[in-house]
Amino acid sequence: MSAEKDRFMWLFVFFDLPTKTKPERSSAARFRNFLLKDGYMMIQFSVYARICNGKDRIDKHMMRLESVLPESGSIRAMQITDKQYERTKILVGTKKNNEETKTEQLVLF
């Protein structure tokens, strides 16, 4: 087996699909459900990823994606190596407590 076939890679799918009308919402839901059934995991609401074993598998899943593209919207796919994915940094903000939960009311007569 070649090193290329043994190389784990990640396929990321980013999408922005219209959801103003009921048919658009249905189409977007079908696309998200396809991704989940095809082994993708949700990273963020419109970002899904799956791991693939080699370029051949990436190509297979790219063809599957192309076969289910919604009529409208924007979809992007990106391939990265498992080594690159390992360097992902997760940045999480903290909730700011600028407001007090208990407010006092001043009554003027």
C-alpha positions as CSV (number, residue, x, y, z in Angstrom):
1,M,0.0,0.0,0.0
2,S,1.2,3.5,-0.8
3,A,1.7,6.1,1.9
4,E,-0.9,8.3,0.1
5,K,-3.6,5.6,0.6
6,D,-2.8,5.3,4.3
7,R,-2.9,9.0,4.9
8,F,-5.9,10.1,7.0
9,M,-7.5,13.3,5.8
10,W,-10.4,15.4,6.9
11,L,-13.0,16.7,4.6
12,F,-14.7,19.9,5.8
13,V,-18.0,21.2,4.3
14,F,-19.0,24.8,4.9
15,F,-22.4,26.0,3.7
16,D,-24.7,28.9,3.7
17,L,-28.1,27.8,2.5
18,P,-31.2,30.0,2.2
19,T,-33.9,29.2,4.8
20,K,-36.5,32.0,4.3
21,T,-39.2,29.8,2.7
22,K,-40.5,26.4,3.7
23,P,-39.0,24.6,0.6
24,E,-35.7,26.3,1.3
25,R,-35.7,25.1,5.0
26,S,-36.6,21.6,3.8
27,S,-33.8,21.6,1.3
28,A,-31.3,22.8,3.9
29,A,-32.5,20.1,6.4
30,R,-32.2,17.4,3.7
31,F,-28.6,18.5,3.0
32,R,-27.7,18.5,6.8
33,N,-29.3,15.1,7.2
34,F,-27.3,13.8,4.3
35,L,-24.1,14.9,5.8
36,L,-24.9,13.3,9.2
37,K,-26.0,10.0,7.5
38,D,-22.8,10.1,5.4
39,G,-20.6,10.1,8.5
40,Y,-20.0,13.8,9.0
41,M,-20.0,15.4,12.4
42,M,-21.2,18.8,13.1
43,I,-18.4,21.1,14.1
44,Q,-20.5,24.3,14.1
45,F,-24.0,24.8,12.8
46,S,-23.0,25.2,9.1
47,V,-19.6,23.4,9.4
48,Y,-19.4,19.6,9.1
49,A,-16.3,17.3,8.9
50,R,-15.5,13.7,8.4
51,I,-12.3,11.7,8.4
52,C,-11.3,9.8,5.3
53,N,-8.6,7.2,4.7
54,G,-6.7,8.5,1.7
55,K,-7.3,10.6,-1.4
56,D,-9.6,8.0,-3.0
57,R,-12.1,8.3,-0.2
58,I,-12.0,12.1,-0.3
59,D,-12.7,11.9,-4.0
60,K,-15.6,9.4,-3.4
61,H,-17.2,11.8,-0.8
62,M,-16.7,14.8,-3.0
63,M,-18.7,13.0,-5.7
64,R,-21.4,12.2,-3.2
65,L,-21.5,15.8,-2.1
66,E,-21.9,17.0,-5.7
67,S,-24.8,14.6,-6.2
68,V,-26.9,16.1,-3.4
69,L,-26.1,19.9,-3.8
70,P,-29.2,22.1,-3.0
71,E,-30.4,24.3,-5.9
72,S,-29.3,27.5,-4.2
73,G,-26.8,28.5,-1.6
74,S,-23.1,28.4,-1.1
75,I,-21.2,25.3,-0.3
76,R,-17.4,24.9,0.1
77,A,-15.3,21.8,0.7
78,M,-11.8,21.8,2.1
79,Q,-9.4,18.9,2.6
80,I,-6.7,18.9,5.3
81,T,-4.4,16.2,6.6
82,D,-5.0,14.6,10.0
83,K,-1.7,16.2,11.1
84,Q,-3.1,19.7,10.2
85,Y,-6.3,18.9,12.0
86,E,-4.4,18.0,15.2
87,R,-3.2,21.6,15.3
88,T,-6.7,23.0,15.6
89,K,-7.1,25.4,18.4
90,I,-10.5,25.8,20.0
91,L,-11.1,29.3,21.2
92,V,-14.0,29.9,23.5
93,G,-15.0,33.3,24.8
94,T,-16.1,33.8,28.3
95,K,-19.4,35.4,29.3
96,K,-19.0,38.9,30.6
97,N,-20.9,39.9,33.7
98,N,-21.3,43.6,32.9
99,E,-24.8,43.6,34.2
100,E,-25.9,42.9,37.7
101,T,-28.6,40.3,37.9
102,K,-30.3,42.2,40.8
103,T,-31.3,45.8,40.0
104,E,-32.4,48.3,42.5
105,Q,-35.1,50.8,41.7
106,L,-35.0,54.3,43.1
107,V,-38.5,55.8,43.8
108,L,-38.8,59.6,43.7
109,F,-41.8,61.4,45.2
